[in-house]
Amino acid sequence: MWKIIEKILMENKKWAPSKEENLGVITSVYEFIKEKLSELQNKTGCPDSFIYDFIGNIQNEWHPESCHSIVRNKKRKN
């Protein structure tokens, strides 16, 4: 998991979590998401490829140029 976080940090030079955030909320949310995806797969029997595409759709909503991201950032500034 730390390699994933390190990769993200290298790609995003504007913000970096504190050690406490990394060991706390970030790890917690990461594990929660994995657990929920496993639950989704267990309840539906969907293949890994569906989970992969599903995550990709969510990821697209967080792209800095997506409508969802633009709206979120405007709400934060207000």
N, CA, C and O atoms as a Maestro MAE file, in Angstrom:
{
 s_m_m2io_version
 :::
 2.0.0
}

f_m_ct {
 s_m_title
 :::
 protein
 m_atom[312] {
  # First column is atom index #
  i_m_mmod_type
  r_m_x_coord
  r_m_y_coord
  r_m_z_coord
  i_m_residue_number
  s_m_chain_name
  s_m_pdb_residue_name
  s_m_pdb_atom_name
  i_m_atomic_number
  :::
  1 25 0.819 -1.187 0.000 1 A "MET " " N  " 7
  2 3 0.000 0.000 0.000 1 A "MET " " CA " 6
  3 2 0.867 1.256 0.000 1 A "MET " " C  " 6
  4 15 0.514 2.244 -0.645 1 A "MET " " O  " 8
  5 25 1.983 1.237 0.704 2 A "TRP " " N  " 7
  6 3 2.814 2.440 0.795 2 A "TRP " " CA " 6
  7 2 3.391 2.823 -0.555 2 A "TRP " " C  " 6
  8 15 3.610 4.003 -0.826 2 A "TRP " " O  " 8
  9 25 3.642 1.821 -1.415 3 A "LYS " " N  " 7
  10 3 4.151 2.137 -2.753 3 A "LYS " " CA " 6
  11 2 3.105 2.904 -3.545 3 A "LYS " " C  " 6
  12 15 3.445 3.802 -4.315 3 A "LYS " " O  " 8
  13 25 1.852 2.563 -3.367 4 A "ILE " " N  " 7
  14 3 0.764 3.276 -4.039 4 A "ILE " " CA " 6
  15 2 0.728 4.719 -3.556 4 A "ILE " " C  " 6
  16 15 0.634 5.647 -4.360 4 A "ILE " " O  " 8
  17 25 0.803 4.906 -2.254 5 A "ILE " " N  " 7
  18 3 0.766 6.259 -1.686 5 A "ILE " " CA " 6
  19 2 1.988 7.056 -2.141 5 A "ILE " " C  " 6
  20 15 1.864 8.235 -2.472 5 A "ILE " " O  " 8
  21 25 3.163 6.428 -2.162 6 A "GLU " " N  " 7
  22 3 4.370 7.120 -2.626 6 A "GLU " " CA " 6
  23 2 4.221 7.555 -4.077 6 A "GLU " " C  " 6
  24 15 4.613 8.666 -4.435 6 A "GLU " " O  " 8
  25 25 3.657 6.687 -4.919 7 A "LYS " " N  " 7
  26 3 3.447 7.026 -6.329 7 A "LYS " " CA " 6
  27 2 2.512 8.220 -6.452 7 A "LYS " " C  " 6
  28 15 2.776 9.141 -7.225 7 A "LYS " " O  " 8
  29 25 1.437 8.209 -5.705 8 A "ILE " " N  " 7
  30 3 0.479 9.313 -5.733 8 A "ILE " " CA " 6
  31 2 1.161 10.605 -5.301 8 A "ILE " " C  " 6
  32 15 0.955 11.652 -5.914 8 A "ILE " " O  " 8
  33 25 1.963 10.537 -4.260 9 A "LEU " " N  " 7
  34 3 2.647 11.731 -3.762 9 A "LEU " " CA " 6
  35 2 3.619 12.292 -4.790 9 A "LEU " " C  " 6
  36 15 3.750 13.509 -4.922 9 A "LEU " " O  " 8
  37 25 4.291 11.426 -5.507 10 A "MET " " N  " 7
  38 3 5.238 11.902 -6.510 10 A "MET " " CA " 6
  39 2 4.512 12.582 -7.665 10 A "MET " " C  " 6
  40 15 5.035 13.525 -8.259 10 A "MET " " O  " 8
  41 25 3.305 12.108 -7.985 11 A "GLU " " N  " 7
  42 3 2.530 12.697 -9.072 11 A "GLU " " CA " 6
  43 2 1.849 13.992 -8.636 11 A "GLU " " C  " 6
  44 15 1.558 14.845 -9.475 11 A "GLU " " O  " 8
  45 25 1.593 14.152 -7.347 12 A "ASN " " N  " 7
  46 3 0.879 15.318 -6.840 12 A "ASN " " CA " 6
  47 2 1.817 16.119 -5.945 12 A "ASN " " C  " 6
  48 15 1.870 15.895 -4.735 12 A "ASN " " O  " 8
  49 25 2.539 17.031 -6.526 13 A "LYS " " N  " 7
  50 3 3.557 17.768 -5.786 13 A "LYS " " CA " 6
  51 2 2.995 18.947 -4.991 13 A "LYS " " C  " 6
  52 15 3.728 19.560 -4.215 13 A "LYS " " O  " 8
  53 25 1.735 19.275 -5.161 14 A "LYS " " N  " 7
  54 3 1.153 20.430 -4.487 14 A "LYS " " CA " 6
  55 2 0.718 20.119 -3.056 14 A "LYS " " C  " 6
  56 15 0.659 21.026 -2.225 14 A "LYS " " O  " 8
  57 25 0.419 18.887 -2.760 15 A "TRP " " N  " 7
  58 3 -0.088 18.531 -1.447 15 A "TRP " " CA " 6
  59 2 0.486 17.191 -1.037 15 A "TRP " " C  " 6
  60 15 0.638 16.291 -1.863 15 A "TRP " " O  " 8
  61 25 0.800 17.064 0.222 16 A "ALA " " N  " 7
  62 3 1.257 15.789 0.766 16 A "ALA " " CA " 6
  63 2 0.665 15.634 2.154 16 A "ALA " " C  " 6
  64 15 0.630 16.594 2.924 16 A "ALA " " O  " 8
  65 25 0.199 14.432 2.482 17 A "PRO " " N  " 7
  66 3 -0.366 14.223 3.811 17 A "PRO " " CA " 6
  67 2 0.734 14.177 4.863 17 A "PRO " " C  " 6
  68 15 1.891 13.872 4.575 17 A "PRO " " O  " 8
  69 25 0.341 14.483 6.071 18 A "SER " " N  " 7
  70 3 1.280 14.346 7.186 18 A "SER " " CA " 6
  71 2 1.450 12.858 7.496 18 A "SER " " C  " 6
  72 15 0.676 12.020 7.033 18 A "SER " " O  " 8
  73 25 2.456 12.557 8.271 19 A "LYS " " N  " 7
  74 3 2.680 11.163 8.677 19 A "LYS " " CA " 6
  75 2 1.456 10.645 9.431 19 A "LYS " " C  " 6
  76 15 1.037 9.502 9.250 19 A "LYS " " O  " 8
  77 25 0.892 11.506 10.278 20 A "GLU " " N  " 7
  78 3 -0.283 11.113 11.061 20 A "GLU " " CA " 6
  79 2 -1.476 10.824 10.148 20 A "GLU " " C  " 6
  80 15 -2.201 9.851 10.357 20 A "GLU " " O  " 8
  81 25 -1.677 11.674 9.133 21 A "GLU " " N  " 7
  82 3 -2.775 11.440 8.184 21 A "GLU " " CA " 6
  83 2 -2.549 10.143 7.417 21 A "GLU " " C  " 6
  84 15 -3.479 9.368 7.196 21 A "GLU " " O  " 8
  85 25 -1.297 9.918 7.014 22 A "ASN " " N  " 7
  86 3 -0.956 8.709 6.277 22 A "ASN " " CA " 6
  87 2 -1.245 7.456 7.092 22 A "ASN " " C  " 6
  88 15 -1.824 6.492 6.590 22 A "ASN " " O  " 8
  89 25 -0.837 7.484 8.342 23 A "LEU " " N  " 7
  90 3 -1.018 6.319 9.207 23 A "LEU " " CA " 6
  91 2 -2.434 6.227 9.763 23 A "LEU " " C  " 6
  92 15 -2.844 5.166 10.233 23 A "LEU " " O  " 8
  93 25 -3.174 7.310 9.717 24 A "GLY " " N  " 7
  94 3 -4.523 7.336 10.273 24 A "GLY " " CA " 6
  95 2 -5.604 7.258 9.220 24 A "GLY " " C  " 6
  96 15 -5.944 6.177 8.739 24 A "GLY " " O  " 8
  97 25 -6.141 8.409 8.864 25 A "VAL " " N  " 7
  98 3 -7.325 8.467 8.014 25 A "VAL " " CA " 6
  99 2 -7.080 7.886 6.616 25 A "VAL " " C  " 6
  100 15 -7.968 7.236 6.065 25 A "VAL " " O  " 8
  101 25 -5.908 8.102 6.038 26 A "ILE " " N  " 7
  102 3 -5.661 7.592 4.687 26 A "ILE " " CA " 6
  103 2 -5.640 6.070 4.678 26 A "ILE " " C  " 6
  104 15 -6.277 5.443 3.832 26 A "ILE " " O  " 8
  105 25 -4.917 5.480 5.609 27 A "THR " " N  " 7
  106 3 -4.893 4.023 5.706 27 A "THR " " CA " 6
  107 2 -6.277 3.475 6.014 27 A "THR " " C  " 6
  108 15 -6.683 2.459 5.449 27 A "THR " " O  " 8
  109 25 -6.997 4.133 6.899 28 A "SER " " N  " 7
  110 3 -8.339 3.699 7.278 28 A "SER " " CA " 6
  111 2 -9.297 3.715 6.083 28 A "SER " " C  " 6
  112 15 -10.032 2.754 5.858 28 A "SER " " O  " 8
  113 25 -9.285 4.795 5.332 29 A "VAL " " N  " 7
  114 3 -10.173 4.908 4.170 29 A "VAL " " CA " 6
  115 2 -9.769 3.901 3.097 29 A "VAL " " C  " 6
  116 15 -10.632 3.292 2.465 29 A "VAL " " O  " 8
  117 25 -8.485 3.726 2.890 30 A "TYR " " N  " 7
  118 3 -7.986 2.750 1.914 30 A "TYR " " CA " 6
  119 2 -8.508 1.349 2.247 30 A "TYR " " C  " 6
  120 15 -9.033 0.652 1.379 30 A "TYR " " O  " 8
  121 25 -8.361 0.952 3.497 31 A "GLU " " N  " 7
  122 3 -8.832 -0.368 3.922 31 A "GLU " " CA " 6
  123 2 -10.353 -0.471 3.816 31 A "GLU " " C  " 6
  124 15 -10.873 -1.515 3.424 31 A "GLU " " O  " 8
  125 25 -11.066 0.594 4.158 32 A "PHE " " N  " 7
  126 3 -12.525 0.615 4.065 32 A "PHE " " CA " 6
  127 2 -12.975 0.417 2.618 32 A "PHE " " C  " 6
  128 15 -13.888 -0.364 2.348 32 A "PHE " " O  " 8
  129 25 -12.334 1.122 1.696 33 A "ILE " " N  " 7
  130 3 -12.696 1.004 0.280 33 A "ILE " " CA " 6
  131 2 -12.454 -0.420 -0.208 33 A "ILE " " C  " 6
  132 15 -13.306 -0.995 -0.884 33 A "ILE " " O  " 8
  133 25 -11.303 -0.991 0.127 34 A "LYS " " N  " 7
  134 3 -11.014 -2.373 -0.276 34 A "LYS " " CA " 6
  135 2 -12.051 -3.340 0.283 34 A "LYS " " C  " 6
  136 15 -12.497 -4.255 -0.409 34 A "LYS " " O  " 8
  137 25 -12.429 -3.130 1.538 35 A "GLU " " N  " 7
  138 3 -13.428 -3.987 2.173 35 A "GLU " " CA " 6
  139 2 -14.769 -3.887 1.446 35 A "GLU " " C  " 6
  140 15 -15.414 -4.903 1.189 35 A "GLU " " O  " 8
  141 25 -15.186 -2.669 1.116 36 A "LYS " " N  " 7
  142 3 -16.465 -2.464 0.435 36 A "LYS " " CA " 6
  143 2 -16.444 -3.040 -0.978 36 A "LYS " " C  " 6
  144 15 -17.452 -3.572 -1.444 36 A "LYS " " O  " 8
  145 25 -15.310 -2.939 -1.659 37 A "LEU " " N  " 7
  146 3 -15.213 -3.525 -2.992 37 A "LEU " " CA " 6
  147 2 -15.279 -5.048 -2.921 37 A "LEU " " C  " 6
  148 15 -15.887 -5.684 -3.782 37 A "LEU " " O  " 8
  149 25 -14.663 -5.628 -1.912 38 A "SER " " N  " 7
  150 3 -14.757 -7.079 -1.714 38 A "SER " " CA " 6
  151 2 -16.193 -7.485 -1.414 38 A "SER " " C  " 6
  152 15 -16.674 -8.504 -1.910 38 A "SER " " O  " 8
  153 25 -16.874 -6.685 -0.604 39 A "GLU " " N  " 7
  154 3 -18.279 -6.942 -0.291 39 A "GLU " " CA " 6
  155 2 -19.129 -6.885 -1.563 39 A "GLU " " C  " 6
  156 15 -19.981 -7.747 -1.780 39 A "GLU " " O  " 8
  157 25 -18.900 -5.882 -2.394 40 A "LEU " " N  " 7
  158 3 -19.618 -5.757 -3.659 40 A "LEU " " CA " 6
  159 2 -19.391 -6.989 -4.529 40 A "LEU " " C  " 6
  160 15 -20.329 -7.532 -5.113 40 A "LEU " " O  " 8
  161 25 -18.151 -7.417 -4.605 41 A "GLN " " N  " 7
  162 3 -17.821 -8.575 -5.424 41 A "GLN " " CA " 6
  163 2 -18.436 -9.856 -4.855 41 A "GLN " " C  " 6
  164 15 -18.934 -10.692 -5.610 41 A "GLN " " O  " 8
  165 25 -18.405 -10.009 -3.547 42 A "ASN " " N  " 7
  166 3 -18.989 -11.197 -2.920 42 A "ASN " " CA " 6
  167 2 -20.497 -11.257 -3.101 42 A "ASN " " C  " 6
  168 15 -21.048 -12.330 -3.344 42 A "ASN " " O  " 8
  169 25 -21.172 -10.116 -2.986 43 A "LYS " " N  " 7
  170 3 -22.635 -10.087 -3.096 43 A "LYS " " CA " 6
  171 2 -23.128 -10.207 -4.532 43 A "LYS " " C  " 6
  172 15 -24.223 -10.718 -4.769 43 A "LYS " " O  " 8
  173 25 -22.334 -9.741 -5.490 44 A "THR " " N  " 7
  174 3 -22.790 -9.752 -6.881 44 A "THR " " CA " 6
  175 2 -22.135 -10.832 -7.727 44 A "THR " " C  " 6
  176 15 -22.677 -11.228 -8.759 44 A "THR " " O  " 8
  177 25 -20.978 -11.310 -7.300 45 A "GLY " " N  " 7
  178 3 -20.243 -12.280 -8.099 45 A "GLY " " CA " 6
  179 2 -19.572 -11.658 -9.320 45 A "GLY " " C  " 6
  180 15 -19.188 -12.364 -10.253 45 A "GLY " " O  " 8
  181 25 -19.435 -10.343 -9.308 46 A "CYS " " N  " 7
  182 3 -18.842 -9.658 -10.461 46 A "CYS " " CA " 6
  183 2 -17.350 -9.980 -10.560 46 A "CYS " " C  " 6
  184 15 -16.704 -10.258 -9.550 46 A "CYS " " O  " 8
  185 25 -16.807 -9.942 -11.776 47 A "PRO " " N  " 7
  186 3 -15.375 -10.225 -11.954 47 A "PRO " " CA " 6
  187 2 -14.507 -9.033 -11.547 47 A "PRO " " C  " 6
  188 15 -14.993 -7.913 -11.392 47 A "PRO " " O  " 8
  189 25 -13.226 -9.302 -11.381 48 A "ASP " " N  " 7
  190 3 -12.277 -8.234 -11.053 48 A "ASP " " CA " 6
  191 2 -12.326 -7.106 -12.085 48 A "ASP " " C  " 6
  192 15 -12.165 -5.935 -11.742 48 A "ASP " " O  " 8
  193 25 -12.547 -7.467 -13.346 49 A "SER " " N  " 7
  194 3 -12.580 -6.446 -14.398 49 A "SER " " CA " 6
  195 2 -13.701 -5.436 -14.166 49 A "SER " " C  " 6
  196 15 -13.547 -4.259 -14.490 49 A "SER " " O  " 8
  197 25 -14.835 -5.888 -13.605 50 A "PHE " " N  " 7
  198 3 -15.915 -4.957 -13.289 50 A "PHE " " CA " 6
  199 2 -15.475 -4.005 -12.180 50 A "PHE " " C  " 6
  200 15 -15.694 -2.796 -12.268 50 A "PHE " " O  " 8
  201 25 -14.853 -4.558 -11.134 51 A "ILE " " N  " 7
  202 3 -14.373 -3.725 -10.026 51 A "ILE " " CA " 6
  203 2 -13.365 -2.703 -10.550 51 A "ILE " " C  " 6
  204 15 -13.402 -1.535 -10.165 51 A "ILE " " O  " 8
  205 25 -12.481 -3.138 -11.412 52 A "TYR " " N  " 7
  206 3 -11.470 -2.248 -11.996 52 A "TYR " " CA " 6
  207 2 -12.133 -1.098 -12.753 52 A "TYR " " C  " 6
  208 15 -11.765 0.063 -12.571 52 A "TYR " " O  " 8
  209 25 -13.104 -1.422 -13.597 53 A "ASP " " N  " 7
  210 3 -13.819 -0.383 -14.354 53 A "ASP " " CA " 6
  211 2 -14.627 0.518 -13.428 53 A "ASP " " C  " 6
  212 15 -14.705 1.728 -13.641 53 A "ASP " " O  " 8
  213 25 -15.221 -0.069 -12.409 54 A "PHE " " N  " 7
  214 3 -16.012 0.669 -11.426 54 A "PHE " " CA " 6
  215 2 -15.139 1.716 -10.725 54 A "PHE " " C  " 6
  216 15 -15.528 2.876 -10.589 54 A "PHE " " O  " 8
  217 25 -13.965 1.289 -10.288 55 A "ILE " " N  " 7
  218 3 -13.025 2.213 -9.645 55 A "ILE " " CA " 6
  219 2 -12.593 3.298 -10.630 55 A "ILE " " C  " 6
  220 15 -12.442 4.461 -10.254 55 A "ILE " " O  " 8
  221 25 -12.397 2.915 -11.885 56 A "GLY " " N  " 7
  222 3 -12.012 3.884 -12.907 56 A "GLY " " CA " 6
  223 2 -13.054 4.971 -13.085 56 A "GLY " " C  " 6
  224 15 -12.716 6.141 -13.268 56 A "GLY " " O  " 8
  225 25 -14.329 4.584 -13.032 57 A "ASN " " N  " 7
  226 3 -15.400 5.581 -13.141 57 A "ASN " " CA " 6
  227 2 -15.377 6.545 -11.965 57 A "ASN " " C  " 6
  228 15 -15.564 7.750 -12.134 57 A "ASN " " O  " 8
  229 25 -15.151 6.015 -10.789 58 A "ILE " " N  " 7
  230 3 -15.051 6.878 -9.606 58 A "ILE " " CA " 6
  231 2 -13.826 7.781 -9.739 58 A "ILE " " C  " 6
  232 15 -13.895 8.978 -9.457 58 A "ILE " " O  " 8
  233 25 -12.726 7.211 -10.162 59 A "GLN " " N  " 7
  234 3 -11.490 7.985 -10.326 59 A "GLN " " CA " 6
  235 2 -11.705 9.149 -11.284 59 A "GLN " " C  " 6
  236 15 -11.212 10.250 -11.041 59 A "GLN " " O  " 8
  237 25 -12.431 8.916 -12.363 60 A "ASN " " N  " 7
  238 3 -12.683 9.984 -13.338 60 A "ASN " " CA " 6
  239 2 -13.410 11.169 -12.716 60 A "ASN " " C  " 6
  240 15 -13.191 12.313 -13.115 60 A "ASN " " O  " 8
  241 25 -14.273 10.901 -11.740 61 A "GLU " " N  " 7
  242 3 -14.998 11.986 -11.076 61 A "GLU " " CA " 6
  243 2 -14.071 12.866 -10.237 61 A "GLU " " C  " 6
  244 15 -14.432 13.991 -9.891 61 A "GLU " " O  " 8
  245 25 -12.893 12.368 -9.912 62 A "TRP " " N  " 7
  246 3 -11.937 13.117 -9.095 62 A "TRP " " CA " 6
  247 2 -10.820 13.730 -9.933 62 A "TRP " " C  " 6
  248 15 -9.909 14.349 -9.382 62 A "TRP " " O  " 8
  249 25 -10.874 13.568 -11.260 63 A "HIS " " N  " 7
  250 3 -9.875 14.206 -12.128 63 A "HIS " " CA " 6
  251 2 -10.007 15.716 -11.956 63 A "HIS " " C  " 6
  252 15 -11.125 16.231 -11.938 63 A "HIS " " O  " 8
  253 25 -8.897 16.435 -11.829 64 A "PRO " " N  " 7
  254 3 -8.962 17.886 -11.569 64 A "PRO " " CA " 6
  255 2 -9.791 18.680 -12.574 64 A "PRO " " C  " 6
  256 15 -10.300 19.750 -12.239 64 A "PRO " " O  " 8
  257 25 -9.934 18.181 -13.790 65 A "GLU " " N  " 7
  258 3 -10.695 18.910 -14.806 65 A "GLU " " CA " 6
  259 2 -12.125 18.405 -14.974 65 A "GLU " " C  " 6
  260 15 -12.857 18.903 -15.829 65 A "GLU " " O  " 8
  261 25 -12.533 17.421 -14.166 66 A "SER " " N  " 7
  262 3 -13.899 16.905 -14.284 66 A "SER " " CA " 6
  263 2 -14.893 17.891 -13.683 66 A "SER " " C  " 6
  264 15 -14.549 18.693 -12.815 66 A "SER " " O  " 8
  265 25 -16.113 17.816 -14.154 67 A "CYS " " N  " 7
  266 3 -17.173 18.688 -13.620 67 A "CYS " " CA " 6
  267 2 -17.339 18.473 -12.118 67 A "CYS " " C  " 6
  268 15 -17.508 19.430 -11.362 67 A "CYS " " O  " 8
  269 25 -17.291 17.213 -11.690 68 A "HIS " " N  " 7
  270 3 -17.452 16.898 -10.266 68 A "HIS " " CA " 6
  271 2 -16.367 17.573 -9.429 68 A "HIS " " C  " 6
  272 15 -16.649 18.143 -8.375 68 A "HIS " " O  " 8
  273 25 -15.137 17.502 -9.904 69 A "SER " " N  " 7
  274 3 -14.017 18.096 -9.171 69 A "SER " " CA " 6
  275 2 -14.121 19.615 -9.137 69 A "SER " " C  " 6
  276 15 -13.873 20.235 -8.102 69 A "SER " " O  " 8
  277 25 -14.481 20.207 -10.250 70 A "ILE " " N  " 7
  278 3 -14.619 21.665 -10.320 70 A "ILE " " CA " 6
  279 2 -15.676 22.150 -9.338 70 A "ILE " " C  " 6
  280 15 -15.465 23.136 -8.632 70 A "ILE " " O  " 8
  281 25 -16.815 21.459 -9.290 71 A "VAL " " N  " 7
  282 3 -17.892 21.842 -8.364 71 A "VAL " " CA " 6
  283 2 -17.436 21.679 -6.920 71 A "VAL " " C  " 6
  284 15 -17.678 22.559 -6.094 71 A "VAL " " O  " 8
  285 25 -16.775 20.555 -6.602 72 A "ARG " " N  " 7
  286 3 -16.280 20.331 -5.232 72 A "ARG " " CA " 6
  287 2 -15.340 21.452 -4.811 72 A "ARG " " C  " 6
  288 15 -15.445 21.977 -3.702 72 A "ARG " " O  " 8
  289 25 -14.424 21.814 -5.697 73 A "ASN " " N  " 7
  290 3 -13.447 22.856 -5.362 73 A "ASN " " CA " 6
  291 2 -14.099 24.217 -5.202 73 A "ASN " " C  " 6
  292 15 -13.682 25.001 -4.349 73 A "ASN " " O  " 8
  293 25 -15.103 24.510 -5.997 74 A "LYS " " N  " 7
  294 3 -15.811 25.784 -5.848 74 A "LYS " " CA " 6
  295 2 -16.560 25.826 -4.525 74 A "LYS " " C  " 6
  296 15 -16.598 26.866 -3.867 74 A "LYS " " O  " 8
  297 25 -17.159 24.696 -4.126 75 A "LYS " " N  " 7
  298 3 -17.879 24.641 -2.846 75 A "LYS " " CA " 6
  299 2 -16.917 24.844 -1.680 75 A "LYS " " C  " 6
  300 15 -17.266 25.501 -0.700 75 A "LYS " " O  " 8
  301 25 -15.711 24.286 -1.775 76 A "ARG " " N  " 7
  302 3 -14.718 24.437 -0.709 76 A "ARG " " CA " 6
  303 2 -14.294 25.886 -0.541 76 A "ARG " " C  " 6
  304 15 -14.067 26.346 0.578 76 A "ARG " " O  " 8
  305 25 -14.188 26.600 -1.646 77 A "LYS " " N  " 7
  306 3 -13.725 27.988 -1.608 77 A "LYS " " CA " 6
  307 2 -14.787 28.932 -1.073 77 A "LYS " " C  " 6
  308 15 -14.463 30.012 -0.579 77 A "LYS " " O  " 8
  309 25 -16.054 28.540 -1.164 78 A "ASN " " N  " 7
  310 3 -17.147 29.414 -0.681 78 A "ASN " " CA " 6
  311 2 -17.415 29.246 0.779 78 A "ASN " " C  " 6
  312 15 -18.298 29.908 1.325 78 A "ASN " " O  " 8
  :::
 }
 m_bond[311] {
  # First column is bond index #
  i_m_from
  i_m_to
  i_m_order
  :::
  1 1 2 1
  2 2 3 1
  3 3 4 2
  4 3 5 1
  5 5 6 1
  6 6 7 1
  7 7 8 2
  8 7 9 1
  9 9 10 1
  10 10 11 1
  11 11 12 2
  12 11 13 1
  13 13 14 1
  14 14 15 1
  15 15 16 2
  16 15 17 1
  17 17 18 1
  18 18 19 1
  19 19 20 2
  20 19 21 1
  21 21 22 1
  22 22 23 1
  23 23 24 2
  24 23 25 1
  25 25 26 1
  26 26 27 1
  27 27 28 2
  28 27 29 1
  29 29 30 1
  30 30 31 1
  31 31 32 2
  32 31 33 1
  33 33 34 1
  34 34 35 1
  35 35 36 2
  36 35 37 1
  37 37 38 1
  38 38 39 1
  39 39 40 2
  40 39 41 1
  41 41 42 1
  42 42 43 1
  43 43 44 2
  44 43 45 1
  45 45 46 1
  46 46 47 1
  47 47 48 2
  48 47 49 1
  49 49 50 1
  50 50 51 1
  51 51 52 2
  52 51 53 1
  53 53 54 1
  54 54 55 1
  55 55 56 2
  56 55 57 1
  57 57 58 1
  58 58 59 1
  59 59 60 2
  60 59 61 1
  61 61 62 1
  62 62 63 1
  63 63 64 2
  64 63 65 1
  65 65 66 1
  66 66 67 1
  67 67 68 2
  68 67 69 1
  69 69 70 1
  70 70 71 1
  71 71 72 2
  72 71 73 1
  73 73 74 1
  74 74 75 1
  75 75 76 2
  76 75 77 1
  77 77 78 1
  78 78 79 1
  79 79 80 2
  80 79 81 1
  81 81 82 1
  82 82 83 1
  83 83 84 2
  84 83 85 1
  85 85 86 1
  86 86 87 1
  87 87 88 2
  88 87 89 1
  89 89 90 1
  90 90 91 1
  91 91 92 2
  92 91 93 1
  93 93 94 1
  94 94 95 1
  95 95 96 2
  96 95 97 1
  97 97 98 1
  98 98 99 1
  99 99 100 2
  100 99 101 1
  101 101 102 1
  102 102 103 1
  103 103 104 2
  104 103 105 1
  105 105 106 1
  106 106 107 1
  107 107 108 2
  108 107 109 1
  109 109 110 1
  110 110 111 1
  111 111 112 2
  112 111 113 1
  113 113 114 1
  114 114 115 1
  115 115 116 2
  116 115 117 1
  117 117 118 1
  118 118 119 1
  119 119 120 2
  120 119 121 1
  121 121 122 1
  122 122 123 1
  123 123 124 2
  124 123 125 1
  125 125 126 1
  126 126 127 1
  127 127 128 2
  128 127 129 1
  129 129 130 1
  130 130 131 1
  131 131 132 2
  132 131 133 1
  133 133 134 1
  134 134 135 1
  135 135 136 2
  136 135 137 1
  137 137 138 1
  138 138 139 1
  139 139 140 2
  140 139 141 1
  141 141 142 1
  142 142 143 1
  143 143 144 2
  144 143 145 1
  145 145 146 1
  146 146 147 1
  147 147 148 2
  148 147 149 1
  149 149 150 1
  150 150 151 1
  151 151 152 2
  152 151 153 1
  153 153 154 1
  154 154 155 1
  155 155 156 2
  156 155 157 1
  157 157 158 1
  158 158 159 1
  159 159 160 2
  160 159 161 1
  161 161 162 1
  162 162 163 1
  163 163 164 2
  164 163 165 1
  165 165 166 1
  166 166 167 1
  167 167 168 2
  168 167 169 1
  169 169 170 1
  170 170 171 1
  171 171 172 2
  172 171 173 1
  173 173 174 1
  174 174 175 1
  175 175 176 2
  176 175 177 1
  177 177 178 1
  178 178 179 1
  179 179 180 2
  180 179 181 1
  181 181 182 1
  182 182 183 1
  183 183 184 2
  184 183 185 1
  185 185 186 1
  186 186 187 1
  187 187 188 2
  188 187 189 1
  189 189 190 1
  190 190 191 1
  191 191 192 2
  192 191 193 1
  193 193 194 1
  194 194 195 1
  195 195 196 2
  196 195 197 1
  197 197 198 1
  198 198 199 1
  199 199 200 2
  200 199 201 1
  201 201 202 1
  202 202 203 1
  203 203 204 2
  204 203 205 1
  205 205 206 1
  206 206 207 1
  207 207 208 2
  208 207 209 1
  209 209 210 1
  210 210 211 1
  211 211 212 2
  212 211 213 1
  213 213 214 1
  214 214 215 1
  215 215 216 2
  216 215 217 1
  217 217 218 1
  218 218 219 1
  219 219 220 2
  220 219 221 1
  221 221 222 1
  222 222 223 1
  223 223 224 2
  224 223 225 1
  225 225 226 1
  226 226 227 1
  227 227 228 2
  228 227 229 1
  229 229 230 1
  230 230 231 1
  231 231 232 2
  232 231 233 1
  233 233 234 1
  234 234 235 1
  235 235 236 2
  236 235 237 1
  237 237 238 1
  238 238 239 1
  239 239 240 2
  240 239 241 1
  241 241 242 1
  242 242 243 1
  243 243 244 2
  244 243 245 1
  245 245 246 1
  246 246 247 1
  247 247 248 2
  248 247 249 1
  249 249 250 1
  250 250 251 1
  251 251 252 2
  252 251 253 1
  253 253 254 1
  254 254 255 1
  255 255 256 2
  256 255 257 1
  257 257 258 1
  258 258 259 1
  259 259 260 2
  260 259 261 1
  261 261 262 1
  262 262 263 1
  263 263 264 2
  264 263 265 1
  265 265 266 1
  266 266 267 1
  267 267 268 2
  268 267 269 1
  269 269 270 1
  270 270 271 1
  271 271 272 2
  272 271 273 1
  273 273 274 1
  274 274 275 1
  275 275 276 2
  276 275 277 1
  277 277 278 1
  278 278 279 1
  279 279 280 2
  280 279 281 1
  281 281 282 1
  282 282 283 1
  283 283 284 2
  284 283 285 1
  285 285 286 1
  286 286 287 1
  287 287 288 2
  288 287 289 1
  289 289 290 1
  290 290 291 1
  291 291 292 2
  292 291 293 1
  293 293 294 1
  294 294 295 1
  295 295 296 2
  296 295 297 1
  297 297 298 1
  298 298 299 1
  299 299 300 2
  300 299 301 1
  301 301 302 1
  302 302 303 1
  303 303 304 2
  304 303 305 1
  305 305 306 1
  306 306 307 1
  307 307 308 2
  308 307 309 1
  309 309 310 1
  310 310 311 1
  311 311 312 2
  :::
 }
}
